[in-house]
Amino acid sequence: MGVAWRLFGNPALRLIDSENAHSISMKALKTIGETQSGQSLLNALYGSPEVPIEVFGKLFHHPLGLAPGFDKGAEALLSWSAMGFSWCEYGGVTRYPQDGNAKPRMFRANKHHALVNKMGFNNPGASEMRKRLSARKSANRWPKSPVAANIGRSKKVPNEHAADDYAATLELLWDHADMFVLNISSPNTPGLRDLQGHEYLGSILKSCNSIRSMKGHSKPILLKLSPDTNDDDIRDTVSFSQQMGIDGIVATNTTIKRPIPLSTQSRKAFSSEGGLSGRPLHSRALEVINMVYDETDGKLPIVGVGGIDSKDSAWEAIISGASLIQLYSALVFNGPTVVSSIVKGLKKRVNESGFSSINEAVGYKHI
Ligand SMILES: Cc1cc2nc3c(=O)[nH]c(=O)nc-3n(C[C@H](O)[C@H](O)[C@H](O)COP(=O)(O)O)c2cc1C
């Protein structure tokens, strides 16, 4: 297991195609993280301390979760808490199965600690996901920590029918997540970002709200924003969604903007179409978190994501207004120890700042 697990942080993985490296890591996780002994081992190596926070009426062991895109098919759900995350988000899932875009579709820019991806929601579709998740539950392999589902629009469905598409996936997955994120912000599905307009967004939120009322059991529904939308439109989308009853905002998805490349590798990565994640995204993600906090007077929970890879970047996101945070790219560049090192750092910062809990730090910058 030591060997398999070290693959995750093995520099050799940096030499092979990014998506293959990811598949190798996922395979290792699937075998290790799904057994009791593997979980104990992961937990001994990577477990995080408690920095409890209550959000959406739920107690999280600490704020840091796994961002969606890493475990698209919810195949290693038991691994994430053993690796020190307090929650995870699987997906993006679409109503219909999709292969995604042609490979290669994931590129690394090591010098920048950045990735560019144009995956295009490759996933088995909501009905198949539901089957797999039901089987997992029946086999008693469901995590104790909160699980979120990321929902995207099927590529073949036009925006005019997006509301039905999102609602159908939400209904199919309803029993298989504690919270749901409507992803209208991936740059890799043509036209997806246009769904931020009132007309489309209004009908998506309405149809998702009616699924929720039909189910009779309230679970939070969040909206994930693009960092590339201009500030006025972000504010407008946030206040409109708040009026429409959204429970939280995720800031942010990947960006289509690019920094100046520092190497041949990054030039190649940045010349690909798709969304950039990792360190260069952090400052814009922070701006959006701050904007959402201001626009909602801190009343709507925010999930902060984008370039979080250290205790400092995590703390900045929290004092800017995020109650929960997530990461993806840092797992690739820093390896799995990044999780516990961030959480330990947050615990220390809470104590040093004299807060009685991390809840008091959320949005502290705005006071
Ligand atoms: C390969 C890859 C696939 C992703 N897939 C999704 C997805 O399906 N749904 C989604 O909302 N975000 C997706 N994301 C975006 C991440 O969840 C996150 O918002 C973004 O990577 C910024 O966080 P990071 O800088 O910590 O990576 C993906 C990111 C990457 C790198």
The ligand as an SDF file (V2000), in Angstrom:
LIG
                    3D

 31 33  0  0  0  0  0  0  0  0999 V2000
   -9.8500   18.4070  -13.9230 C   0  0  0  0  0  0  0  0  0  0  0  0
  -10.8740   19.2650  -13.2450 C   0  0  0  0  0  0  0  0  0  0  0  0
  -12.2180   18.9370  -13.3480 C   0  0  0  0  0  0  0  0  0  0  0  0
  -13.1810   19.7470  -12.7350 C   0  0  0  0  0  0  0  0  0  0  0  0
  -14.5050   19.3930  -12.8180 N   0  0  0  0  0  0  0  0  0  0  0  0
  -15.4390   20.1480  -12.1890 C   0  0  0  0  0  0  0  0  0  0  0  0
  -16.8170   19.7880  -12.2270 C   0  0  0  0  0  0  0  0  0  0  0  0
  -17.1920   18.7670  -12.7950 O   0  0  0  0  0  0  0  0  0  0  0  0
  -17.7100   20.6060  -11.6130 N   0  0  0  0  0  0  0  0  0  0  0  0
  -17.3280   21.7570  -10.9640 C   0  0  0  0  0  0  0  0  0  0  0  0
  -18.1610   22.4770  -10.4220 O   0  0  0  0  0  0  0  0  0  0  0  0
  -16.0180   22.0930  -10.8840 N   0  0  0  0  0  0  0  0  0  0  0  0
  -15.0790   21.3380  -11.4810 C   0  0  0  0  0  0  0  0  0  0  0  0
  -13.7640   21.6930  -11.4140 N   0  0  0  0  0  0  0  0  0  0  0  0
  -13.4010   22.9520  -10.7050 C   0  0  0  0  0  0  0  0  0  0  0  0
  -13.0080   22.7090   -9.2490 C   0  0  0  0  0  0  0  0  0  0  0  0
  -14.0350   22.1270   -8.5030 O   0  0  0  0  0  0  0  0  0  0  0  0
  -12.5790   24.0370   -8.5770 C   0  0  0  0  0  0  0  0  0  0  0  0
  -13.6710   24.9370   -8.5940 O   0  0  0  0  0  0  0  0  0  0  0  0
  -11.3940   24.6630   -9.2860 C   0  0  0  0  0  0  0  0  0  0  0  0
  -10.4670   23.6860   -9.6970 O   0  0  0  0  0  0  0  0  0  0  0  0
  -10.6760   25.6770   -8.4030 C   0  0  0  0  0  0  0  0  0  0  0  0
  -10.1170   25.0510   -7.2730 O   0  0  0  0  0  0  0  0  0  0  0  0
   -8.5470   24.6840   -7.1590 P   0  0  0  0  0  0  0  0  0  0  0  0
   -7.7990   25.9220   -7.5400 O   0  0  0  0  0  0  0  0  0  0  0  0
   -8.3450   24.2700   -5.7350 O   0  0  0  0  0  0  0  0  0  0  0  0
   -8.2980   23.5830   -8.1050 O   0  0  0  0  0  0  0  0  0  0  0  0
  -12.7770   20.9070  -12.0050 C   0  0  0  0  0  0  0  0  0  0  0  0
  -11.4260   21.2130  -11.8990 C   0  0  0  0  0  0  0  0  0  0  0  0
  -10.4630   20.4190  -12.4940 C   0  0  0  0  0  0  0  0  0  0  0  0
   -9.0110   20.7800  -12.3570 C   0  0  0  0  0  0  0  0  0  0  0  0
  1  2  1  0
  2  3  1  0
  2 30  2  0
  3  4  2  0
  4  5  1  0
  4 28  1  0
  5  6  2  0
  6  7  1  0
  6 13  1  0
  7  8  2  0
  7  9  1  0
  9 10  1  0
 10 11  2  0
 10 12  1  0
 12 13  2  0
 13 14  1  0
 14 15  1  0
 14 28  1  0
 15 16  1  0
 16 17  1  0
 16 18  1  0
 18 19  1  0
 18 20  1  0
 20 21  1  0
 20 22  1  0
 22 23  1  0
 23 24  1  0
 24 25  2  0
 24 26  1  0
 24 27  1  0
 28 29  2  0
 29 30  1  0
 30 31  1  0
M  END
$$$$
